[in-house]
Amino acid sequence: MSNLIGIRRRIKSAKNISQITKAMEMVSASKMRKAQDMALATRPFTAKLYDIMARVSSEEHAGRHALTQVVPEHHILLLMVSTNKGLCGALNVNIHRGLSVFADEHRGVKISVATIGKKAKYVVPGKDIELAARFDTLGETITFEETRSISRYAMDSFMAGTYDAIYLVYPKFISTLQNQVTVTKLLPVTRPKDEAAIPSEYKVEPDAKTLIDTLLPYQVEMTVYQTLLEARASEHSARMIAMKNASDNARDLISDLTLDYNQARQSAVTTELLDVTTARMALNE
């Protein structure tokens, strides 16, 4: 009897967990759709803006801007984007793995990390990498104005010469079932190497320098904003998948426990029938 009571308690606990994870799955699915729409809507604009500014800033008549100065990389700042909440599978672990791979590829270079998201502080190693700043106050729905403080910190640090280059490490949204930890250079702004030989096809008015002074900081801000949108879409997708897997596992566990309960109950009933039959036969004798 005690075994049956224990199984019933486990079934009840599994059902409660299944209800919670199912509710969290539905909430994450709702947030995921909104986050995906925002990330996909701004992606073409951000990519085209980067392409234009990288091409125009590389022209000789554009002059030298502080955000395009290329120097040997001896001190790097890494903006690491994580989640604000947990229960999103291995997303944060994969981000930490991407950071570790980047550090291994840049041995001998001093690396500082500025974390974006509350969970990043739990995965930043404190041995060879120092923590330079934290940005933990972003809301549930990211706005462009909220992200400007992060991009301003990056641009001010780069122009002051504190860092020779600034990189972003974040989970890039690919699909609901897939995201890819990506490391990309934020500063200095340079033309991609494979496009160096392509002539510029833009006519700039009034002049390239005026355009760069106005739009280059905006392009950096848009890149940071787009990165955070990609990370938030990946977060909600990963959490929805994790909660769906948890719900499925809970249902499988309930099914197995129910089978065990029925078998144990049948065994108990059979034992009681045998006891009654044996007692009756003993009385007849």
Backbone bond lengths (Angstrom), bond angles and torsions (degrees), N, CA, C in turn:
res aa  C-N    CA-C-N  psi(-1)  N-CA   C-N-CA  omega(-1)  CA-C   N-CA-C  phi
1 M - - - 1.468 - - 1.532 111.49 -
2 S 1.329 116.10 -40.74 1.465 119.45 179.14 1.524 110.61 -63.26
3 N 1.340 117.22 -34.69 1.461 120.55 177.66 1.531 110.96 -64.35
4 L 1.341 117.35 -40.34 1.464 121.02 178.32 1.527 111.23 -65.15
5 I 1.312 116.34 -40.30 1.467 120.02 179.40 1.532 110.15 -64.03
6 G 1.322 116.84 -41.43 1.462 120.38 178.76 1.520 112.37 -63.64
7 I 1.327 117.16 -40.25 1.471 120.50 178.94 1.517 110.72 -66.78
8 R 1.350 116.61 -40.40 1.474 119.81 178.69 1.528 110.43 -61.96
9 R 1.322 116.68 -40.02 1.458 119.73 178.69 1.533 111.36 -64.40
10 R 1.311 117.09 -40.31 1.459 120.77 178.48 1.527 111.26 -66.24
11 I 1.343 116.62 -37.94 1.466 119.97 177.06 1.529 110.66 -64.40
12 K 1.331 115.89 -42.30 1.466 120.06 179.52 1.529 110.63 -63.85
13 S 1.326 117.12 -42.72 1.466 120.72 178.96 1.522 111.09 -63.60
14 A 1.335 116.89 -42.00 1.466 120.58 179.14 1.524 110.85 -64.45
15 K 1.331 117.67 -38.12 1.463 120.32 177.91 1.523 111.16 -65.85
16 N 1.323 117.40 -40.16 1.468 120.61 177.79 1.535 110.70 -63.27
17 I 1.328 116.04 -43.65 1.462 119.96 178.41 1.525 110.67 -62.90
18 S 1.326 116.26 -41.04 1.465 120.48 179.63 1.525 111.40 -62.24
19 Q 1.318 117.58 -40.31 1.463 120.68 178.04 1.527 111.36 -63.74
20 I 1.343 116.11 -41.03 1.466 119.88 -179.52 1.529 110.91 -66.78
21 T 1.318 116.70 -48.43 1.467 119.75 -178.03 1.523 111.22 -65.99
22 K 1.327 117.70 -33.68 1.460 120.54 177.75 1.522 110.64 -65.64
23 A 1.342 115.78 -42.21 1.465 119.48 177.83 1.531 111.08 -64.18
24 M 1.325 116.64 -41.81 1.465 120.43 178.56 1.527 110.86 -66.37
25 E 1.317 117.19 -34.15 1.461 120.85 176.60 1.523 111.08 -62.99
26 M 1.344 116.94 -43.00 1.454 120.46 -179.81 1.526 111.24 -67.37
27 V 1.340 116.82 -39.82 1.470 120.09 178.19 1.529 110.51 -64.06
28 S 1.333 116.83 -44.71 1.466 120.96 179.88 1.521 111.16 -64.53
29 A 1.336 116.97 -36.67 1.466 119.90 178.51 1.522 111.25 -63.35
30 S 1.334 116.20 -39.91 1.462 120.02 178.61 1.530 111.20 -65.68
31 K 1.335 116.39 -45.28 1.467 120.15 179.13 1.526 111.01 -68.08
32 M 1.324 116.26 -33.93 1.459 120.83 -178.18 1.525 111.07 -62.22
33 R 1.319 117.16 -43.35 1.463 120.09 -178.14 1.525 110.85 -61.59
34 K 1.305 116.97 -42.74 1.463 120.70 179.66 1.525 110.85 -66.36
35 A 1.339 116.57 -43.76 1.469 120.65 -179.28 1.527 110.93 -65.57
36 Q 1.325 116.92 -40.20 1.466 120.22 178.40 1.522 111.24 -63.90
37 D 1.316 116.84 -43.73 1.463 120.44 179.61 1.528 111.15 -60.24
38 M 1.329 116.87 -42.17 1.457 120.49 -179.99 1.525 111.18 -66.13
39 A 1.338 117.32 -43.80 1.463 120.97 -178.56 1.525 111.42 -65.42
40 L 1.329 117.12 -43.53 1.462 120.76 -177.68 1.527 112.01 -73.63
41 A 1.326 117.18 -28.41 1.466 120.07 -178.05 1.521 111.69 -71.15
42 T 1.333 117.93 -36.95 1.468 121.29 -176.44 1.522 113.08 -93.44
43 R 1.331 118.64 -9.58 1.466 120.99 -175.94 1.527 112.96 -61.92
44 P 1.352 121.05 -47.86 1.469 119.72 -179.79 1.530 113.22 -61.83
45 F 1.338 116.71 -39.55 1.464 120.25 179.96 1.526 110.83 -64.38
46 T 1.336 117.00 -45.66 1.463 120.68 -178.86 1.522 111.32 -63.83
47 A 1.329 116.63 -42.30 1.464 120.14 -179.48 1.524 111.04 -65.26
48 K 1.330 117.68 -42.39 1.462 120.71 -179.62 1.522 111.08 -69.10
49 L 1.325 117.22 -37.86 1.460 120.26 178.38 1.527 110.66 -63.43
50 Y 1.333 116.21 -42.07 1.467 119.64 177.86 1.522 110.54 -63.00
51 D 1.315 117.38 -42.21 1.455 121.23 -178.96 1.531 110.61 -62.63
52 I 1.319 117.14 -44.35 1.467 120.56 -179.25 1.519 111.01 -64.86
53 M 1.344 116.92 -47.83 1.455 119.98 -176.62 1.523 111.60 -68.24
54 A 1.331 117.68 -35.38 1.462 119.60 177.97 1.520 111.22 -65.66
55 R 1.329 117.15 -37.90 1.462 121.04 179.87 1.533 110.93 -71.84
56 V 1.325 116.05 -47.33 1.460 119.62 -176.35 1.525 111.16 -67.06
57 S 1.334 117.25 -40.92 1.468 120.11 -178.02 1.513 112.79 -68.52
58 S 1.341 117.60 -17.89 1.464 120.29 179.85 1.523 112.73 -87.62
59 E 1.342 117.36 -7.17 1.456 119.90 179.37 1.532 110.14 -71.08
60 E 1.298 116.26 146.17 1.459 121.21 -177.16 1.523 111.74 -63.98
61 H 1.332 116.79 -37.35 1.463 119.35 -177.39 1.523 112.55 -77.44
62 A 1.350 116.64 -3.88 1.462 119.09 -178.78 1.519 112.22 -78.56
63 G 1.329 117.62 -17.30 1.451 119.49 -177.51 1.511 111.31 81.69
64 R 1.313 115.38 178.31 1.459 121.16 -178.03 1.526 109.20 -103.36
65 H 1.310 116.49 119.00 1.457 121.36 177.87 1.521 108.98 -101.92
66 A 1.338 116.05 149.03 1.467 120.15 -176.31 1.519 112.01 -62.62
67 L 1.329 117.32 -27.52 1.465 120.39 -178.62 1.522 113.24 -83.92
68 T 1.337 117.10 -1.17 1.461 120.32 179.57 1.527 112.25 -115.16
69 Q 1.326 117.74 7.10 1.459 121.42 -177.58 1.527 109.86 -73.45
70 V 1.327 115.55 119.93 1.469 121.60 179.27 1.515 108.79 -100.86
71 V 1.339 116.01 122.67 1.462 122.26 178.58 1.521 108.10 -131.99
72 P 1.327 118.24 162.22 1.471 120.09 175.24 1.524 110.84 -57.32
73 E 1.321 116.04 137.46 1.463 121.48 -174.12 1.527 110.35 -88.25
74 H 1.335 114.97 101.17 1.459 121.33 175.50 1.532 111.99 -107.34
75 H 1.309 116.55 -24.61 1.474 121.63 179.16 1.520 107.91 -138.28
76 I 1.319 116.72 119.82 1.467 123.08 -174.08 1.525 109.67 -117.61
77 L 1.313 115.36 139.85 1.467 121.48 171.40 1.523 107.95 -105.17
78 L 1.306 115.74 130.84 1.463 121.67 179.86 1.523 108.46 -115.25
79 L 1.316 116.48 116.95 1.467 121.30 174.95 1.527 107.94 -87.84
80 M 1.323 116.35 107.51 1.456 121.36 -175.66 1.526 109.93 -101.95
81 V 1.322 115.54 118.72 1.468 121.72 -176.25 1.521 109.05 -99.50
82 S 1.317 116.00 120.99 1.463 121.69 177.74 1.525 108.74 -122.99
83 T 1.325 115.96 -167.00 1.457 121.17 179.92 1.522 110.28 -97.15
84 N 1.315 115.99 162.10 1.466 121.11 174.38 1.519 111.92 -88.20
85 K 1.330 116.65 -23.10 1.457 121.64 -177.59 1.519 109.18 -129.34
86 G 1.330 115.25 163.73 1.453 120.77 179.90 1.517 111.96 -93.07
87 L 1.327 115.78 -153.76 1.459 123.43 179.71 1.531 112.23 58.56
88 C 1.320 115.83 40.88 1.469 120.10 178.86 1.523 110.41 -126.89
89 G 1.306 116.21 36.69 1.455 120.40 175.88 1.518 112.58 68.33
90 A 1.320 115.90 -140.32 1.469 121.73 -175.92 1.521 112.27 -96.14
91 L 1.333 118.14 21.48 1.459 121.07 -174.80 1.522 111.76 -60.73
92 N 1.328 117.11 -51.81 1.464 120.32 -178.67 1.520 111.86 -67.03
93 V 1.325 117.08 -33.83 1.467 120.33 177.07 1.523 110.15 -64.42
94 N 1.322 117.01 -40.67 1.463 120.57 178.57 1.523 111.66 -66.11
95 I 1.328 117.19 -35.87 1.463 120.28 176.52 1.531 109.96 -64.12
96 H 1.324 116.64 -43.12 1.456 120.96 176.98 1.524 110.70 -61.85
97 R 1.336 116.65 -38.63 1.461 120.03 178.21 1.538 110.33 -64.77
98 G 1.319 116.85 -39.88 1.460 119.74 176.59 1.516 112.24 -62.50
99 L 1.338 116.45 -38.67 1.463 120.63 175.92 1.521 110.92 -63.60
100 S 1.317 116.93 -42.65 1.464 120.87 -179.72 1.526 111.39 -64.37
101 V 1.332 116.52 -41.04 1.469 120.15 178.11 1.526 110.51 -63.78
102 F 1.327 116.93 -42.03 1.464 120.84 178.45 1.525 110.54 -62.21
103 A 1.336 116.71 -42.00 1.468 120.31 179.49 1.526 111.22 -64.83
104 D 1.328 116.87 -38.43 1.470 120.23 178.32 1.525 111.36 -65.93
105 E 1.327 116.77 -34.32 1.464 120.46 -179.76 1.526 112.54 -77.82
106 H 1.319 117.52 -12.88 1.470 121.11 -178.95 1.527 110.00 -123.84
107 R 1.288 115.60 48.80 1.463 120.30 176.32 1.534 109.57 -66.09
108 G 1.308 115.26 139.26 1.457 120.39 -177.55 1.512 113.23 90.10
109 V 1.337 117.31 -6.08 1.459 122.08 177.74 1.523 108.64 -106.68
110 K 1.307 116.97 132.47 1.460 120.90 177.80 1.525 109.55 -72.40
111 I 1.321 117.00 129.38 1.462 122.05 -176.52 1.525 109.53 -121.15
112 S 1.308 115.55 126.49 1.455 122.36 171.87 1.525 108.29 -113.06
113 V 1.332 115.29 150.48 1.467 120.77 -176.04 1.517 109.89 -124.68
114 A 1.320 115.74 132.46 1.458 122.14 169.20 1.532 106.91 -111.73
115 T 1.316 116.26 117.75 1.456 120.51 -174.48 1.531 110.25 -90.07
116 I 1.326 114.71 141.53 1.458 122.15 175.73 1.522 106.86 -123.73
117 G 1.319 116.66 110.96 1.459 121.06 -174.42 1.517 110.06 114.25
118 K 1.315 115.92 144.68 1.468 120.74 -173.87 1.518 113.09 -70.85
119 K 1.332 118.20 -28.90 1.457 120.29 -175.95 1.522 112.87 -78.92
120 A 1.311 118.45 -13.93 1.468 120.24 -177.36 1.514 111.61 -66.66
121 K 1.329 118.47 -29.31 1.462 119.99 -176.46 1.518 112.22 -68.42
122 Y 1.321 117.11 -15.50 1.460 119.45 179.73 1.529 112.27 -88.28
123 V 1.326 117.21 -10.55 1.455 118.72 -175.76 1.523 112.87 -119.11
124 V 1.322 118.57 -2.03 1.457 120.04 179.38 1.520 109.16 -79.08
125 P 1.331 118.70 119.52 1.461 119.84 177.59 1.517 110.53 -68.29
126 G 1.319 116.49 142.40 1.457 120.30 -177.78 1.497 114.12 -104.68
127 K 1.326 117.60 16.34 1.455 120.99 -175.18 1.525 111.28 -90.14
128 D 1.330 116.02 -66.45 1.460 120.66 -176.66 1.523 112.23 -105.07
129 I 1.311 117.37 -3.07 1.464 121.56 -177.10 1.519 108.78 -123.65
130 E 1.324 116.13 128.01 1.455 119.89 -178.71 1.527 110.47 -98.42
131 L 1.317 115.52 149.39 1.466 121.79 179.78 1.519 107.90 -92.22
132 A 1.339 116.29 117.23 1.456 120.97 -175.26 1.524 112.58 -93.37
133 A 1.324 117.83 -36.26 1.467 121.00 -176.81 1.512 109.30 -161.02
134 R 1.337 114.91 160.79 1.463 121.87 175.94 1.517 109.22 -131.88
135 F 1.313 114.83 139.68 1.459 121.88 175.04 1.527 107.08 -126.96
136 D 1.335 115.70 95.27 1.463 121.46 -172.96 1.526 113.20 -114.86
137 T 1.316 117.54 10.55 1.466 119.20 -171.66 1.530 113.30 -107.84
138 L 1.318 117.81 13.98 1.459 119.49 179.10 1.518 110.27 -68.82
139 G 1.327 116.31 141.43 1.456 120.85 -178.93 1.517 112.64 -78.66
140 E 1.320 114.75 -179.77 1.461 120.26 -179.85 1.518 111.04 -65.23
141 T 1.331 116.56 -43.58 1.462 121.97 175.42 1.524 108.40 -103.75
142 I 1.314 116.62 113.55 1.460 121.43 -173.63 1.531 109.81 -76.38
143 T 1.323 115.51 134.70 1.459 121.58 175.56 1.527 109.34 -114.15
144 F 1.314 114.99 158.68 1.468 119.92 -179.27 1.521 111.31 -62.73
145 E 1.320 117.52 -37.68 1.460 120.64 -178.82 1.528 111.47 -65.00
146 E 1.329 117.02 -35.78 1.468 119.74 179.24 1.523 111.92 -64.67
147 T 1.311 116.91 -34.67 1.467 120.51 -175.40 1.523 113.02 -82.93
148 R 1.304 118.57 -11.01 1.461 120.68 -177.04 1.521 111.96 -66.67
149 S 1.322 117.59 -29.06 1.470 119.21 177.71 1.525 110.96 -65.63
150 I 1.335 116.57 -34.51 1.465 120.33 179.01 1.525 110.49 -69.90
151 S 1.332 116.81 -47.56 1.464 120.13 179.82 1.520 111.25 -66.32
152 R 1.330 117.84 -34.72 1.463 120.41 177.76 1.522 110.77 -66.34
153 Y 1.340 116.74 -40.13 1.467 119.89 176.62 1.524 110.56 -61.83
154 A 1.330 117.16 -41.98 1.460 120.80 179.91 1.527 111.34 -65.06
155 M 1.335 117.47 -46.30 1.466 120.11 -178.28 1.525 111.80 -67.36
156 D 1.329 117.52 -41.72 1.463 119.84 179.30 1.525 111.44 -64.03
157 S 1.333 116.51 -41.21 1.465 119.89 179.50 1.521 111.24 -65.96
158 F 1.328 116.78 -38.51 1.466 120.16 -179.31 1.526 111.17 -70.19
159 M 1.327 116.87 -45.76 1.460 119.60 -178.72 1.522 112.06 -68.65
160 A 1.334 117.68 -26.73 1.466 120.71 176.80 1.519 112.56 -77.17
161 G 1.336 116.88 -7.92 1.453 120.15 179.22 1.514 113.71 84.58
162 T 1.330 117.56 8.49 1.467 119.91 179.21 1.521 111.03 -65.12
163 Y 1.326 116.29 -37.76 1.463 121.87 -179.87 1.524 109.42 -126.96
164 D 1.325 115.47 145.50 1.458 121.11 179.40 1.525 111.71 -85.15
165 A 1.327 117.26 -23.91 1.462 122.25 178.45 1.520 108.52 -157.68
166 I 1.319 116.21 153.76 1.460 122.01 179.74 1.520 108.03 -129.49
167 Y 1.330 115.74 130.03 1.461 121.99 -178.39 1.526 109.48 -119.69
168 L 1.322 114.87 158.72 1.464 123.09 173.98 1.515 108.85 -115.19
169 V 1.315 117.24 133.55 1.469 121.67 171.20 1.520 106.70 -123.05
170 Y 1.330 115.89 123.01 1.454 120.27 -172.17 1.525 109.40 -158.15
171 P 1.330 118.00 160.55 1.468 120.78 175.02 1.525 110.43 -85.24
172 K 1.318 116.95 108.49 1.460 120.96 -179.78 1.522 109.87 -77.99
173 F 1.312 115.74 131.13 1.462 120.84 -179.01 1.524 109.99 -75.89
174 I 1.327 116.09 126.42 1.462 122.25 176.93 1.524 110.21 -112.50
175 S 1.319 116.30 -52.21 1.455 121.75 176.10 1.522 107.51 -154.77
176 T 1.316 115.04 178.22 1.458 118.96 -179.72 1.520 111.69 -60.46
177 L 1.312 117.03 -34.11 1.456 121.89 -176.99 1.515 113.22 -95.70
178 Q 1.329 118.05 -2.85 1.462 119.10 -172.78 1.522 111.28 -144.67
179 N 1.328 115.55 137.07 1.456 122.63 168.94 1.525 108.06 -140.15
180 Q 1.298 115.71 157.98 1.464 120.51 -175.44 1.520 109.60 -129.87
181 V 1.332 116.55 123.69 1.458 120.90 176.11 1.525 108.19 -68.56
182 T 1.328 116.22 119.79 1.453 122.46 -172.28 1.523 109.92 -121.75
183 V 1.319 116.04 138.52 1.460 122.74 173.50 1.520 107.50 -115.76
184 T 1.316 117.25 119.78 1.457 121.79 -178.10 1.519 109.57 -134.50
185 K 1.334 116.22 149.63 1.464 121.09 -178.49 1.525 109.53 -83.02
186 L 1.317 115.32 127.77 1.461 121.44 176.83 1.520 111.25 -91.54
187 L 1.323 116.32 -47.42 1.460 122.78 -179.78 1.515 109.47 -136.83
188 P 1.323 118.90 142.52 1.470 127.31 -0.27 1.527 112.34 -74.92
189 V 1.318 115.78 156.89 1.459 121.73 178.33 1.526 108.20 -79.89
190 T 1.306 116.82 117.50 1.464 121.51 -178.88 1.519 109.62 -135.18
191 R 1.304 115.28 158.81 1.458 120.89 175.78 1.521 108.89 -74.09
192 P 1.336 118.59 138.72 1.464 120.51 175.93 1.518 111.48 -55.31
193 K 1.332 116.33 143.93 1.466 121.42 -175.67 1.520 112.02 -61.15
194 D 1.326 117.04 -36.97 1.465 118.96 -176.60 1.525 112.62 -75.04
195 E 1.338 118.29 -4.32 1.453 121.48 179.07 1.526 111.70 -114.72
196 A 1.315 117.50 13.28 1.461 120.62 -174.82 1.521 112.36 -64.82
197 A 1.323 116.76 -31.21 1.462 119.82 -175.71 1.524 113.26 -89.10
198 I 1.329 118.23 -4.99 1.463 120.92 -177.51 1.526 109.13 -80.51
199 P 1.324 119.09 122.77 1.465 120.17 -179.20 1.522 111.60 -68.39
200 S 1.318 115.61 150.11 1.459 120.69 179.54 1.519 110.05 -69.38
201 E 1.309 116.58 138.06 1.460 121.72 -179.63 1.523 111.58 -115.26
202 Y 1.366 115.77 20.44 1.457 119.99 -177.39 1.527 109.73 -109.04
203 K 1.314 115.93 138.84 1.456 122.14 172.13 1.516 106.87 -104.36
204 V 1.320 115.72 118.28 1.460 121.09 -171.26 1.525 109.36 -103.61
205 E 1.325 116.01 130.53 1.455 122.14 175.84 1.520 109.10 -131.90
206 P 1.345 121.00 139.88 1.467 125.13 -0.36 1.530 113.80 -73.79
207 D 1.343 117.12 -33.15 1.461 120.03 175.18 1.517 107.53 -159.97
208 A 1.340 115.43 163.26 1.466 120.74 -174.90 1.521 112.20 -65.43
209 K 1.330 117.25 -37.38 1.460 119.90 -177.25 1.524 111.75 -64.27
210 T 1.329 116.70 -42.52 1.470 119.71 178.20 1.521 111.29 -63.33
211 L 1.313 115.03 -41.13 1.464 119.41 178.98 1.528 111.06 -63.66
212 I 1.328 116.53 -44.10 1.468 120.81 -177.78 1.526 110.72 -65.82
213 D 1.334 116.81 -44.48 1.465 119.95 -179.47 1.519 111.62 -60.44
214 T 1.335 116.37 -29.07 1.461 120.11 -178.23 1.517 112.83 -88.12
215 L 1.340 116.48 -44.81 1.463 120.49 -169.47 1.528 114.68 -97.76
216 L 1.332 118.09 -21.52 1.458 118.43 -177.26 1.529 112.45 -63.67
217 P 1.343 120.14 -46.28 1.473 118.80 174.47 1.531 112.39 -60.64
218 Y 1.332 116.65 -36.40 1.464 119.64 177.68 1.519 111.43 -64.84
219 Q 1.336 116.69 -37.36 1.460 120.34 178.37 1.530 110.85 -63.81
220 V 1.330 117.42 -40.07 1.464 120.78 177.20 1.527 110.04 -64.26
221 E 1.311 117.01 -42.18 1.468 120.83 178.46 1.529 111.10 -62.66
222 M 1.324 116.43 -40.94 1.466 119.38 179.06 1.526 111.71 -67.35
223 T 1.328 117.34 -35.02 1.465 120.22 177.90 1.517 110.75 -64.44
224 V 1.328 117.28 -43.72 1.468 120.77 177.65 1.528 110.26 -63.87
225 Y 1.311 116.93 -44.01 1.468 121.32 179.18 1.520 111.11 -60.80
226 Q 1.339 117.20 -45.41 1.462 121.03 179.20 1.519 111.01 -64.01
227 T 1.319 117.19 -38.82 1.466 120.98 178.04 1.518 111.44 -60.30
228 L 1.320 116.62 -43.42 1.464 120.08 -179.83 1.522 111.62 -69.39
229 L 1.324 117.56 -33.77 1.467 119.93 175.31 1.522 110.86 -65.49
230 E 1.328 116.74 -41.62 1.463 120.94 177.57 1.528 110.13 -61.71
231 A 1.334 116.55 -43.90 1.466 120.63 -179.03 1.519 111.24 -65.28
232 R 1.329 117.19 -39.48 1.462 119.45 -178.84 1.529 110.64 -69.02
233 A 1.326 117.96 -39.19 1.461 120.52 176.02 1.529 110.75 -63.25
234 S 1.322 117.53 -40.30 1.467 120.89 177.59 1.530 110.70 -65.77
235 E 1.326 116.83 -38.13 1.467 120.65 -179.99 1.519 111.59 -61.77
236 H 1.324 117.24 -50.34 1.466 120.31 -177.89 1.523 111.35 -66.94
237 S 1.326 116.63 -36.09 1.463 119.21 177.41 1.523 110.75 -65.31
238 A 1.342 116.14 -44.87 1.462 120.04 -180.00 1.523 111.46 -64.41
239 R 1.324 116.88 -37.83 1.470 119.57 179.53 1.523 111.09 -69.29
240 M 1.326 117.23 -38.77 1.457 119.49 178.40 1.529 110.39 -63.14
241 I 1.332 116.70 -44.24 1.463 120.29 179.26 1.520 110.75 -64.72
242 A 1.331 117.16 -41.28 1.471 120.34 179.63 1.522 111.02 -63.45
243 M 1.331 117.55 -42.30 1.453 120.62 179.91 1.527 111.25 -70.15
244 K 1.322 117.19 -34.06 1.465 120.01 175.89 1.524 110.59 -64.76
245 N 1.326 116.73 -43.74 1.463 119.97 177.42 1.521 111.23 -63.50
246 A 1.336 116.55 -38.24 1.463 120.01 178.14 1.529 111.06 -65.13
247 S 1.332 116.37 -41.09 1.471 119.74 178.05 1.524 111.29 -64.47
248 D 1.325 116.25 -42.24 1.467 119.82 178.73 1.526 111.06 -64.21
249 N 1.314 116.59 -41.72 1.469 119.74 178.44 1.519 111.60 -65.17
250 A 1.339 116.43 -37.19 1.465 119.66 178.27 1.534 110.63 -65.48
251 R 1.321 116.68 -40.67 1.467 119.18 178.01 1.527 111.17 -64.88
252 D 1.331 116.79 -40.51 1.468 119.74 177.14 1.524 110.56 -63.20
253 L 1.326 116.25 -40.04 1.462 119.70 179.02 1.518 111.12 -65.67
254 I 1.337 117.02 -40.52 1.463 120.41 178.15 1.521 110.12 -62.79
255 S 1.319 116.73 -41.37 1.468 120.25 178.55 1.531 111.28 -61.78
256 D 1.331 116.45 -44.49 1.470 120.10 179.69 1.526 111.27 -66.27
257 L 1.326 116.08 -41.58 1.462 119.28 -179.72 1.529 111.19 -67.56
258 T 1.339 116.28 -37.12 1.464 119.39 177.72 1.524 110.75 -63.11
259 L 1.332 116.46 -41.11 1.463 120.20 176.48 1.521 111.26 -62.64
260 D 1.332 116.67 -43.56 1.467 120.27 177.28 1.525 111.26 -62.91
261 Y 1.341 115.74 -38.87 1.469 119.64 179.91 1.525 110.86 -64.61
262 N 1.337 116.37 -44.77 1.468 119.44 -179.95 1.526 111.23 -64.67
263 Q 1.315 116.61 -39.71 1.458 119.76 178.00 1.523 110.94 -65.14
264 A 1.333 116.60 -43.34 1.463 119.56 179.34 1.523 111.32 -66.07
265 R 1.338 116.18 -38.67 1.471 119.98 178.91 1.529 110.48 -66.86
266 Q 1.337 116.92 -42.07 1.462 120.03 177.88 1.524 110.68 -63.10
267 S 1.335 116.24 -39.36 1.467 119.54 178.57 1.524 110.92 -65.39
268 A 1.340 116.55 -38.49 1.453 119.85 179.31 1.525 111.26 -66.90
269 V 1.339 116.20 -41.93 1.463 119.83 178.65 1.523 110.72 -63.66
270 T 1.342 116.35 -42.92 1.467 120.35 179.06 1.524 110.78 -61.63
271 T 1.322 116.45 -41.20 1.471 120.15 178.99 1.517 110.89 -63.37
272 E 1.345 117.02 -41.88 1.465 119.93 179.24 1.529 111.13 -65.10
273 L 1.343 117.53 -40.25 1.460 120.33 177.97 1.521 111.23 -63.59
274 L 1.309 116.51 -39.84 1.472 119.68 177.98 1.525 111.16 -64.32
275 D 1.342 115.89 -39.34 1.470 119.25 178.99 1.529 110.30 -65.14
276 V 1.340 116.73 -43.25 1.479 119.36 -179.99 1.517 110.10 -65.60
277 T 1.336 117.33 -43.70 1.477 120.51 -179.92 1.517 111.47 -62.98
278 T 1.300 116.40 -41.59 1.483 120.46 179.72 1.529 110.23 -65.54
279 A 1.313 116.62 -41.55 1.485 119.48 179.85 1.536 110.56 -65.75
280 R 1.326 116.91 -39.68 1.471 119.19 179.95 1.532 111.41 -66.26
281 M 1.339 115.61 -41.08 1.459 118.49 177.97 1.516 111.72 -64.05
282 A 1.325 115.66 -35.99 1.471 119.55 178.21 1.523 110.63 -65.93
283 L 1.360 118.29 -38.13 1.456 120.58 179.35 1.518 111.11 -69.61
284 N 1.316 118.80 -37.07 1.465 122.10 179.81 1.515 111.70 -65.29
285 E 1.320 115.51 -33.12 1.454 118.11 179.31 1.537 110.12 -69.56
